[in-house]
Amino acid sequence: MLDQILLLGSIAVPLAVSLSFFAGWVRDDEWVVKLACLGFGFPCVAGILLFIKFDGTVDGYCFEILYEKMGLQELGITFHLGLNGVSSPLFAMAGIVGLAAGLAAVFSGAKRLKLYLALLCFMQSGLMGLFASVDLFFYYLFHEFALIPTFIMIGLWGGRNRRGIALEITIYLTLGALVSLGGLVALNVMVDAPKFDFPTLSQALSDIALHDSTQAKIFGLLLLGFGILVALFPFHTWAPRGYEAAPTPVSMLHAGVLKKFGLYGLIQIGAPLLPEGALFWSPWLLWLALGNVLFVGMVTIAQGNLKSMVGYGSVMHMGYCFLGIGVCSSLGAGSAVMLMAAHGLSVSLMFLLSASIQRRSGTYEMGQMGGMAGKTPILACFFVAASLATIGLPGFGNFWGEFGVFLSLGEQPSHRIFLGLAALGIILSAVFGLRAVARIFFGPQSEELTAHENKNPIRDLGLTEALPAGLILAALLLLGLWPRGISDRINKEITDRYAKVDHATLSLFLPPCCPVPQGGEESNQTTPLQVSPPVVLEPEER
Amino acid sequence: MQTVALSVLLLPLLSAAATLFFLRKQGNVAALLSVATAGGILLLSLYLIFAGDGQPFSWDATWIRLSGWELRFGFLLDGASRLLLFVVSFVGFLIHVFSLGYMEDDEAKARYFGGLSIFMFSMLGITLADNLIMIFVFWELVGFSSYLLIAHYYSTDEAAQASKKAFIVNRVGDFGFLIGIVLTYWSFGTVNLLELADLSDFEPSLVSTALCLALACGFIGKSAQFPLHVWLPDAMAGPTPVSALIHAATMVAAGIYLLVRIDFLFTQQALSALALLGAGMGLYAGFCALVQRDIKKILAYSTLSQLGYMAAAFGLGMPGIALFHLMTHAFFKALMFLGSGSVIHACHHEQDVFNYGGLRGKMPLTAYTFLVGVLAISGVNFLSGYFSKDAILLTAFNLNLPVFIVLYAGAVLTAFYMFRLYFITFEGKPRSKKAEKAHESSLLMTVPLLILAALSIVGGYLSLFPVSIVGYLLPDVSEVAGMDNHLWMIIFGSFAWVTGLIGARALYGSVDQEDPLASKVPAFFTLCRSKLFFDEIYDFYVLRIQGPTARFLEVMELLFVSGLMVRGSAGIAGLFALLARVCYVGKIHAYAFWFVLGTLGFLAYAAYFRG
């Protein structure tokens, strides 16, 4: 019962805080801050507690809440919350990033702070709800909850050229959301399931199999819609510009958490329910994801602006998640989930620290910085750690996700070309990550910085800034040093959910009438498979 | 036993964490903590080495499990790892002690010693790891700690660039290593070293040249072999004890250790390629070392060259000999790096050898111990380097003559540039104010020198060491001892170092501040100085290829992706709007005109399709 309260509270508390701000019930500034801290703190604590309590050996959802009679049951929509192996790590990650972003916002000294915090709390409630929803309608609804404050906040508190960018990002993301909604509705209509939630849909699909071409069409819609939302190459240009213009807490929440919506959808719904569709699009997805890694990776190297470099870098690393999905295996998808959780933490840490750097140097242009490590050793320490986490240094969570993706790419000989090309990304990210460290913190102090310093003395990271950063960094280290903590929770769910996908992939790459090889340690695949002739495009064909 | 192994691994990590959280401002306490940690590591390692009577020991626990892939965190303590464990913990401890003296006046002592502890953690991880992925994890961490320590003097541009370069070049090697690991996993179904050894024994068809060459990329990056050698000389921007610890005695040797750990995966072609690569590196780096002026760069190139010898030994099918040379090299090269640190410390961070001179009188302990190092690396008979290097040369002489010729030329060169370094630095008269004022370093620095000098003298007599440490070497060493042509080898070997000594004495016995080689054979000197233009090639790549490509792609993105596609689709909608607006001008005759035009169009359409 306590678990259910925690789960519901992590959505309801920030929502209540936000609504009370909107309604104008809270006038005292001190109370605004206290309530906002509650609104961000509760989901974080709940997320972590539920993650710890989550039992990875249980089938399906834990901590379920089901309320059927809300007037929409005729449409098959029920209020259904719960966590499973895929959503529980992301739910905890959303809580942690939310608290860090919330603290950053509270201490940001933004104008009209109450409205700012109200919108951010609203966004946080949507983010928590999105990962906690079992019902697809609410999954989508909570996403919109989180999305709309983004536009408003970029428009009101954004940086240079904020109006134009707010408009562009609105059009882009609304389009993406619309297309993916189309895909979800199409799925529901084609399956004709009595209810609109994950378990019912997958139950219905295991009873009746959709035709391969239908699967391909629906998956295509989902891929396009979700791809736009996750900044899949070449639909990625909104992301770096949007993050550059957005206020820091919004960049953190959007790049860290909200952007995982699409990947989450593809992993949780798309590929497991439509295995043949996923296989059909797999070559496309893999090539486009390579575009993320290599093309966007190179563009990242060219960035001179710190915040847009972080933005491009985050888009680049989304490519690895897509590769994990595109390879159509449980190993790839599981690694993608691990990478999503770690990436959400690391990218929000990068945005947080970029803002701290900007407050000290007065600029985001890396060319005008240099030698800051002497002035701000703690900030330098955090930034070096964050950069190295981002570029996948072992010891931080990102490494395991990236490594798992590489491992999954090596499974099928025809995917190894992607392995070779995608692994180049580890060099590209080292180049831009370390270059940023060297340009900002190492070397002699630049003249611009000295000039700025004379007017505004530079102080090292205070507690209010170190606290959120330390929180995220601790989580990243924990993931990196003890990966079993997360992989044990993902493992069963992803293996069960992807059994059909694994089967389809394996049979695609086997010549007909061939016994299944041992396939490494794939002990769960030892039963002889009924090999069907390949029905989809060979992945070698573009 | 696993408790001890775990604590030897975690001790330095805890020490680094304590330094980071509590001792940032108390440099002296941090230094003592770190040295005490190194001492603890040494004791625990000795326990690990001697416990279990030299029997292999392994232990593991699940680290990550994801849909059929299970990675275990484990230790494998066999002959090779016991040897490296001894070298790392022993030389590491001496270098920690030396650092107490060398870094006495440094402002950021806590950061330095914290970095050393992280390095010890990562290096011990490589030593103990029982599978390839775990080796890779610590492999990258070693790269990271090396990055931290090279960047110690971060406010200089040199250190900022060098640290970045070291990490990125290492990553290039790791790229191949990573792919090799993934392919190994899918062809063998495991990455555990013991299981791999069994499988490759059982099913030799699984072993392939492409696979082991991919894995060898890791070695090439970490051991700074051709063509990824460019980072090591630059890495000398770090403090000198770091160069001794990381860039001479342990980290770069990890590459050789990796090869030894997976020697069963290598095919004959791959081995021959490695032998040639190593021999070539031995000669090439010798030529580079010949014309350097910076004392640390001379030693750095000499390290590259000696690593080439080890690679050649491995390539000739003698991993035991490679490890033997690794061990003796760790002694005498750490000795010389620390000796150079003592000199640099005494001369107030002057590193140009032509500004030294006559230091033997000022700092005799440093000078004589350094001389021992020079004699050992040159292969003077019955010192440690003589045994290990001549074993390599003899093997090459008997098995692969071309490799022998290259290696032998490298040996003559080694003696020559090493005695050059010694004569310029310690003999003659002081050639700068700093050298005149130099005085012997404190006991904290000279005692490690004396210990290392003693080991450089006797380190080649394997019977002096307990079998638990050198057990791995004995089979290969006795095989070499049973080979022919020993007498020839003694003559060749003695000839090599005597030639080097006489040549160096003649040319560098009395120099002033110019390199005599530059005036005597200017063309040769310039060629060696250029180092065959590798630095220029890399700079050219970064500045003229990578940079412009990145900017070009950025422009392409702006033009096509966000320009044409995004703005373009918005533009098309806008264009329609514009066209539509033309019709609504608000004048009656315009509407009449459109009305007539529309009617005519309709009629034409109807007439055409009817008729």
Interface residues (C-beta under 8 A of the other chain):
Chain A: E168 I171 Y172 P234 H236 T237 W238 R241 F295 M298 V299 I301 A302 Q303 S329 S330 L331 G334 S335 M338 G371 A373 G374 P377 C381 L388 L393 P394 G395 F399 W400 F403 G404 F406 L407 L409 G410 E411 R416 L419 G420 A423 L424 I426 I427 A430 V431 L434 R435 V437 A438 F441 F442 G443 P444 Q445 P483 R484 S487 D488 I490 N491 I494 T495 Y498 D502 Q518 G519 G520 E521 E522 S523 N524 Q525
Chain B: L20 R24 T62 W63 I64 R65 L66 S67 G68 W69 E70 R111 I133 F136 V137 F138 E140 L141 F144 Y147 A151 Y154 S155 T156 D157 A159 A160 Q161 S163 K164 F167 I168 R171 V172 D174 F175 L178 I179 V182 L183 Y185 W186 G189 T190 Q546 G547 T549 A550 R551 L553 E554 E557 V561 S562 M565 V566 A570
